[in-house]
Structure formats: structure tokens, C-alpha cells
Amino acid sequence: MATVPHDTAIAWARSARKPRGEGHSRRAEILVAAERIFVEHGYEGATIRKIADEVGLSSTALYIHFADKEAILQEICRTAFETLIATNRDILEATSAPEDRLRRMLAAYVEFGFANPNAYRLIYLTRPLEARDGAETAAQNLGAELFGSFADVVEQVAIAGRLRTDAKVAAQVFWAGVHGIVSLIITKPYFPWADRDALVQTMTDALLEGLLTS
């Protein structure tokens, strides 16, 4: 087998790299690649080189966009929480009935998790190192804001006399219930799950029927 000259190999590697895109689109590509690599290889196993190779950049070029992998993780978490926060704001503006808001927020949370499984795993199913390097800070700040807007809606349902239990307890039970469905399905794809929509609908109905008065 013929040996490729070293200079030629370098030239091929350079030519194989993707052309430089616009700053925002390139950052988005990096974040998508990093989500997958963080999940597949673990935060410890993910390296700037692996992420850069995935998007066709040199490590040096990637550092133009992000200082290190901690900064990448923080950006992923920030973006995910801000997306969920914006969705909740849209729901609050679109409807005034507390129960409608509650149902729509639960549905939106589930939809986000299934549409963005890697980001969901990084913001909610983090290990200690990932938490320390970005996910925990985002959860404590933006995550608290997100849950707070949901808890306010549950409080409105309670004020209307429709809750069977304390609003704080109910908010956490609602959240834990839908979180359980999302996290189990995206982390255990090999399990013989029933129809996903049926599972989500049944879980949501059970939560609402169990915690709301007639």
C-alpha cells in the first residue's frame, strides 16, 4: 500500500474541513455537536478536539467561539432554559385560565424534552462534574425562574379552589411526574414502551385528575 506523503495528508485534512460559516451559525453547529458528544462520551471524555473535528474546525478555530468546554456546556444549558422560559411566557400571554396554562406548560415541557433529548439530559440528568462545570449554575438561576413561573400558575389554580393539596407540593408532583416520563423514555430507549403519546397523555390526565378537584 502506498504511503501518503505527510504534507499531502495535511493538505487533505485542511481541504476536508468545512468552510468557515457565519459566527452565529458556526456557534450553533458547535453547540449541537457538543450536546451529542457530551452525552455519548460523558463530560470527562468530551474534548475540544472531538467537538472541533465534528464540525470541521481546528481546535484553535473553535477557541475563537468558546474559551473551553465548560463555556460550551454553560451555553447549552443557558439556551435550553431560556427556550423553556420563553415558551412559558408565550403560554401566559396566550391564555388567562390557570388550568389551561397548567396543561399547556406541562405539554410544552414534555415536547421540549423529546425534541431536544441531549440538551434535556445535560440540564436535568447531570452528574457531579457536569453540574459543577455549568449545568448546576444554570439550573439554580434560569431553572429556578422556569420552575417559578410554573409554580405561580399552580398557585393560581389553588387560589381558584381547584387543588386538593398544597400548591408547593402539587407543583413539584406535576413536574416530577412529567419529568419521569421524559427522562425514562430518552434514557431507556431499549425498553418496550407503549405508545409515547398515550403514555404522556395518561400520565398528565392522572396527575390532573388526582390533584385537581372536580
C-alpha positions as CSV (number, residue, x, y, z in Angstrom):
1,M,0.0,0.0,0.0
2,A,1.4,3.4,-1.0
3,T,2.2,5.8,1.8
4,V,0.7,9.3,1.6
5,P,3.3,12.0,2.0
6,H,3.0,13.9,5.2
7,D,2.5,17.3,3.5
8,T,-0.2,15.8,1.3
9,A,-2.1,14.3,4.3
10,I,-2.1,17.7,6.0
11,A,-3.4,19.3,2.8
12,W,-6.2,16.8,2.5
13,A,-7.2,17.3,6.2
14,R,-7.3,21.0,5.7
15,S,-9.4,20.8,2.5
16,A,-11.8,18.4,4.2
17,R,-12.6,20.9,6.8
18,K,-15.9,22.8,6.3
19,P,-15.7,26.3,5.0
20,R,-16.0,28.9,7.7
21,G,-19.6,30.0,8.2
22,E,-21.1,33.0,9.9
23,G,-20.4,33.4,13.5
24,H,-23.8,32.6,14.8
25,S,-24.4,29.6,12.6
26,R,-20.9,28.2,13.5
27,R,-21.6,28.6,17.2
28,A,-24.9,26.8,16.7
29,E,-23.1,23.9,14.9
30,I,-20.6,23.6,17.8
31,L,-23.4,23.5,20.4
32,V,-25.3,20.8,18.6
33,A,-22.2,18.7,18.2
34,A,-21.1,19.3,21.8
35,E,-24.6,18.2,23.1
36,R,-24.2,14.8,21.4
37,I,-20.5,14.3,22.3
38,F,-21.2,15.3,26.0
39,V,-23.9,12.7,26.1
40,E,-22.2,9.9,24.2
41,H,-18.7,10.3,25.7
42,G,-19.5,11.8,29.1
43,Y,-18.3,15.3,30.0
44,E,-15.0,13.9,31.1
45,G,-14.5,12.1,27.8
46,A,-15.5,15.0,25.6
47,T,-12.6,17.1,24.4
48,I,-12.3,20.3,22.4
49,R,-10.6,18.3,19.7
50,K,-13.6,15.9,19.4
51,I,-16.0,18.7,19.2
52,A,-13.9,20.6,16.7
53,D,-13.5,17.6,14.5
54,E,-17.2,17.0,14.4
55,V,-17.9,20.5,12.9
56,G,-14.8,20.5,10.7
57,L,-12.8,23.1,12.7
58,S,-9.3,23.1,14.1
59,S,-9.2,23.3,17.9
60,T,-7.6,26.7,17.6
61,A,-10.6,27.9,15.4
62,L,-13.1,26.6,17.9
63,Y,-11.4,28.6,20.7
64,I,-12.4,31.7,18.8
65,H,-16.0,30.9,19.7
66,F,-15.7,29.3,23.1
67,A,-12.9,29.5,25.7
68,D,-13.3,25.9,26.9
69,K,-15.7,23.0,27.1
70,E,-17.1,24.4,30.4
71,A,-18.2,27.5,28.4
72,I,-19.8,25.3,25.8
73,L,-21.8,23.4,28.5
74,Q,-22.9,26.6,30.1
75,E,-24.2,27.9,26.8
76,I,-26.1,24.7,26.1
77,C,-27.8,24.9,29.5
78,R,-28.5,28.6,29.2
79,T,-30.0,28.3,25.8
80,A,-32.2,25.3,26.8
81,F,-33.6,27.0,29.9
82,E,-34.2,30.3,28.1
83,T,-36.1,28.4,25.4
84,L,-38.4,26.9,28.0
85,I,-38.8,30.2,29.8
86,A,-39.8,31.9,26.5
87,T,-42.3,29.1,25.9
88,N,-43.9,29.6,29.3
89,R,-44.1,33.4,28.7
90,D,-45.9,32.7,25.4
91,I,-48.4,30.4,27.1
92,L,-49.0,33.1,29.8
93,E,-49.7,35.6,27.1
94,A,-51.9,33.3,25.0
95,T,-54.4,32.2,27.7
96,S,-55.6,33.5,31.1
97,A,-57.3,30.4,32.5
98,P,-55.0,28.9,35.1
99,E,-55.9,25.3,34.3
100,D,-55.3,25.9,30.6
101,R,-51.9,27.4,31.4
102,L,-51.1,24.4,33.6
103,R,-51.9,21.9,30.9
104,R,-50.1,23.7,28.2
105,M,-47.0,24.2,30.3
106,L,-46.8,20.5,31.1
107,A,-47.2,19.7,27.5
108,A,-44.6,22.2,26.4
109,Y,-42.1,20.8,28.9
110,V,-42.6,17.3,27.6
111,E,-42.4,18.4,24.0
112,F,-39.1,20.2,24.6
113,G,-37.6,17.1,26.3
114,F,-38.5,14.8,23.4
115,A,-37.4,17.3,20.8
116,N,-34.1,18.1,22.5
117,P,-33.1,14.9,24.3
118,N,-29.4,15.7,24.5
119,A,-29.9,19.2,25.9
120,Y,-32.5,17.8,28.3
121,R,-30.1,15.2,29.7
122,L,-27.5,17.9,30.2
123,I,-29.7,20.3,32.1
124,Y,-31.7,17.7,34.2
125,L,-29.7,14.5,34.3
126,T,-26.3,15.7,35.1
127,R,-23.5,14.0,37.0
128,P,-21.5,15.9,39.7
129,L,-18.7,17.1,37.3
130,E,-21.1,18.3,34.7
131,A,-23.2,20.1,37.3
132,R,-20.1,21.8,38.7
133,D,-18.9,22.9,35.3
134,G,-22.1,24.7,34.2
135,A,-25.3,22.8,34.5
136,E,-25.9,23.4,38.2
137,T,-25.4,27.1,37.9
138,A,-27.9,27.4,35.1
139,A,-30.4,25.2,37.0
140,Q,-30.1,27.3,40.1
141,N,-30.7,30.6,38.2
142,L,-32.6,30.1,35.0
143,G,-34.0,26.8,36.1
144,A,-35.4,28.4,39.2
145,E,-37.0,31.1,37.1
146,L,-38.6,28.5,34.8
147,F,-40.0,26.5,37.7
148,G,-41.1,29.6,39.4
149,S,-43.3,30.6,36.5
150,F,-44.9,27.2,36.6
151,A,-45.4,27.2,40.3
152,D,-47.1,30.6,40.0
153,V,-49.7,29.0,37.7
154,V,-50.2,26.2,40.1
155,E,-50.8,28.8,42.9
156,Q,-53.4,30.4,40.7
157,V,-55.2,27.1,40.4
158,A,-55.1,26.8,44.2
159,I,-56.5,30.3,44.6
160,A,-59.4,29.3,42.4
161,G,-60.1,26.5,44.8
162,R,-59.2,23.7,42.4
163,L,-56.3,22.0,44.2
164,R,-56.6,19.0,46.5
165,T,-53.3,19.7,48.2
166,D,-50.7,22.4,49.0
167,A,-49.7,24.4,45.9
168,K,-46.0,23.9,46.5
169,V,-46.4,20.1,46.8
170,A,-48.7,20.0,43.8
171,A,-46.2,22.0,41.6
172,Q,-43.4,19.6,42.5
173,V,-45.6,16.5,41.9
174,F,-46.7,17.8,38.5
175,W,-43.1,18.5,37.5
176,A,-41.7,15.2,38.9
177,G,-44.4,13.2,37.0
178,V,-43.8,14.6,33.6
179,H,-40.0,14.7,34.2
180,G,-40.2,11.0,35.0
181,I,-41.9,10.1,31.7
182,V,-39.4,12.2,29.6
183,S,-36.2,11.1,31.4
184,L,-37.1,7.4,31.4
185,I,-38.0,7.3,27.7
186,I,-35.0,9.2,26.5
187,T,-32.5,7.3,28.7
188,K,-34.0,3.8,28.3
189,P,-34.9,3.6,24.5
190,Y,-34.4,-0.2,24.6
191,F,-37.4,-0.7,27.0
192,P,-40.6,-1.9,25.2
193,W,-42.5,1.4,25.8
194,A,-46.2,1.7,24.9
195,D,-47.1,4.4,22.5
196,R,-45.4,7.6,23.7
197,D,-48.3,9.9,23.2
198,A,-50.6,7.6,25.1
199,L,-48.1,7.4,28.0
200,V,-47.7,11.1,28.2
201,Q,-51.5,11.7,27.9
202,T,-52.3,9.1,30.6
203,M,-49.6,10.5,33.0
204,T,-50.9,14.0,32.5
205,D,-54.5,13.0,33.0
206,A,-53.6,11.0,36.1
207,L,-51.8,14.0,37.6
208,L,-54.6,16.4,36.9
209,E,-57.4,14.2,37.9
210,G,-55.5,13.3,41.1
211,L,-54.6,16.8,42.2
212,L,-57.5,18.9,40.9
213,T,-60.9,19.0,42.4
214,S,-64.0,18.4,40.2
